[in-house]
Amino acid sequence: MRAETGDLLQGTLAILILKALLGGPAHGYGIARWVESTTDDVLRIEEGSLYPALRRLEDNGWVTSEWGLSENNRRARFYTITRAGRAHLRAEATVWFRYAGAVTRVLRSSPALS
Amino acid sequence: MSGKPPAWRRYVRFWGPNVDADVDDELRFHLDMRARDYETLGLAPDDARRAAAERFGDIHGIGDALRDHDRRRERGRQRREYMSDLGNDLRYGLRAFTRAPAFTSVALITLALGIGATTAIFSVVNAVILRPLPYPEPDRIVQVWMDNRRTGLHEDLHSFANYADLRDQNRVFSNMAAYYTSGYNLTAGCSESDCEPQRVAALFSTADLFKVLRVGPVMGRAFTAEEETSGRDGVVIISHGLWTRLFAADRNVLGRTVRLNGRERTIIGVLPPGFTFPNRDTDIWVPMALDPDSRQQRSSYGFWSVARLRAGVDFPRAVSDLNALGRRLEQQFPSNKDLGVYLVPLTEQVVGRTLRTSLWVMMAAVGAVLLIACANVANLMLSRAAVREREMSVRVALGAARTRLIRQLLTESILLSVLGSALGTGLAWVGLRVLTGLAPRDIPRLDQIRIDLGALGVTLGLAVVTGIAFGLAPALQSSRAAVGGALREAIRGGTGGRRAQRLRRTLVAAQIALVVILLTGAGLLIRSFMHLQRVDLGFRPDHLLTMRFSMPGAKYPTPQARAAFQATLLERVRQVPGVQDAAFISDIFLSATPTSTTITIDGREMTPEEQNVEVPLDAVSPNYFKVMGIPLRHGRTFTAADNLDAAQVVIINESMARRFWPNEDALGKRFRYGGAQSTAPLMAVVGVVGDMRRTGFDTPVRYETFRPHTQWVVGSLTLVARTAGDPLAMVAPVRAQFRSIDPEQPVFEIASMDRLLSSMVAQRRFSMALLGTFAALALALGVVGVYGVTSYLVAQRTREVGVRLALGAQPGQVVGMVVRQGMVVAAVGLATGLVGAVVAGRFMTGLLYGVGPFDIATLIGVTTVIGLATLVANWVPALRAAHVDPLTALRSD
């Protein structure tokens, strides 16, 4: 992982992918692009780990895949989030918010950072 | 983002995904898209492509990882799909079976019985007959008997001098050993005070025995020839079983001493586990130390002998060499007149000719049952295939793939076979338990019987192949004939192929023939057994308790000491409440090789034949004949006055009286044991008793001589007690009387007379029960076969019958027609079977008693049974056919 993009833990990558798929079926590149545009390029998905992560999600039954045609009429594998995937995303998001909130509170507490 | 891809795309890769290409496609798509985006940002196409690749990272490594993963996933998916297809086929098959419960249960039972019975019996035969003895090259070992032409006993015992001559002068044996067996009171492994002596079977042998058997001790050493002299023979070799039982497998057992009949002997060896000789009861082996006198004895017979053939010598050559040697000895020594040599291969000796024959008969019988079972399965499968022919052709017409149909039929056949095999295996296991439970204990190697996996494999294979072959063959045929033929036949309501019909009828006829053979065999055995049961034993066998005891010479050295013990014992046993009377005899049943001797009659010349007659000798107490219920024909029984100081007396049986004094009164006549030079005391005949069969139901009555146990005081006696109630309930109180006199005196061979007698016919009963069971089984299977085929043919002809009835035929005529056709098949089978039965009967001659192999009564009985059974099996479906409603029948398609 590159230092300036922050550490993306594996679990976090899964959350991002699932969240990306909430908008509808997407291919791998679409997911990467969506994450980049949503976070203004702050979070860049490490493309090497994107596809293995998708396989893991598929093995867990959180996404399914199907071959289809892309917007420019090319054959592409589209991923769809499943019902189980949505439930998993909700649970993970709750954990994330609690964690992030806690860290934020710690960082905001006095004395100030600088 | 794009919308959902069109559904038809799913079917593009109809023959399953191409995993590698998919991974490449997906990754290339990603790179292409990224490059295109870079291009829109203003990069040159080449730069854009390079930047995209750089941004992606290790594309080859990731591609490989994805391909691995996807391939694994694809394999798993295919496996699951296959299993689910198989599951479907199996479920369909099971449903088909439940829709045809009669077919299914008959097929399953048939398969299970065929497989189970065959495997169980073959396992017994294999363990008892086919497995070699536990010695190296066991087929090179022969039992050497004295052929006693005086008594007609081929398997008689040698005198030691004769044995020594045979051993030294033969040119065909590498080693030859002599031995005899005896019981021993053994004291070991406990302190003197609390020692309960046990009875062990011992073998006394020359040192060569272990060379003949080529088995040596696993610990210690075998005997040496020097130890065959008295005084140096204080050694003993023990069995592995005794070593573990009595000495807790102590490695330091060598050099320890045991007391045998009061004499100390040093343990010098332990034999390997599994070693048995001459039978599995023998636990100790002792050197045979004879004094020089006994070694010279040529007319005292008491020695068994085994020998090993020298390399390059075959059995026939050994026989001719030993026969020549026997003749030479006969000429050389007058006492050897009419004595020869008789060789039997040890493997044959151990199993015994009768048992061998009966086991082979059993094998043939189960083989027949298996064939009948297979014929039944074949018939069932054929009938079922014919019934489903229309279903199949309709499915073919509707476009079902032929391979799919065959796969379904194959699945069903295999499913049926597997279910039947599982049941059969279970049955084999249970059957084997029952068999070994029922089997007489003297069958050798009974304890080694296990389910024979080879036999199980063969029978399972046969059953499965039959099921599949006959299940599938018609299917293949019908699917090849395809839509046209079968559908047309369906429309016409045909009766199935002529060829198939002929095949079915042939199978039924063959089944009936086999059933006839089995029934005849069983009938002959049953008639033999009935003849045996009617044999008059000459005594009352009920309510008799017998037990043996043996008084060590060291403890009771004089006849007076033994007589005192015996008198006290008899008195005390008779006082036991529940015991009506008690008596002694030296041996309750004569063995095959009894202690016997020639006699010399006082006061008249004896013919040469008379001089060679041998009579067994027995010591009995005065009330023996009363206790046993043996009638006294003339004279008197013994009294207490016939003691050591009184004149020598003897009682003989009627057969003996007739043989030596045919036209006169035997009473008062005098004779002595032994030949003309004998110095044995003269004995006066004081009584003649009725004949009794003491060697078994199926052997002739022998001559007998009884002497008072108070004049001939032997150390080993059998106590016979007549009880008021169950004899075995009296064991404890009677035994207590022994202990009250001598706490160290063991008692053995405790049995009721009923049980002794039943064990004498145990093998016969066993054979009869087995063959009877098989015959019943075969009959049941055969009737099912006949019934099934007739039912099927009738069902197929419903339409024809309907037409006949509509045209005015009487139901009776229809029944007659159907039954007639069925009975023609039955008659062919019956005739073939009767011929086969007469041939097969000749092989059973050795098992029969009182009937010949060609027994008209049995054959008539079998014919009647088969006739009635097949008549019923044909009649019932015929009746059903005759009562169909013509209109329904015509509309039946």
Interface residues (C-beta under 8 A of the other chain):
Chain A: G23 G24 P25 A26 H27 G28 Y29 G30 A32 R33 W34 E46 E47 G48 Y51 P52 R55 D59 E66 W67 G68 L69 S70 E71 R74 R75 A76 R77 F78
Chain B: M1 S2 G3 K4 P5 P6 R9 R10 V12 R13 D22 D25 E26 L27 F29 H30 D32 M33 R34 D37 R55 F56 G57 D58 I59 G61 I62 A65 L66 H69 D70 R73
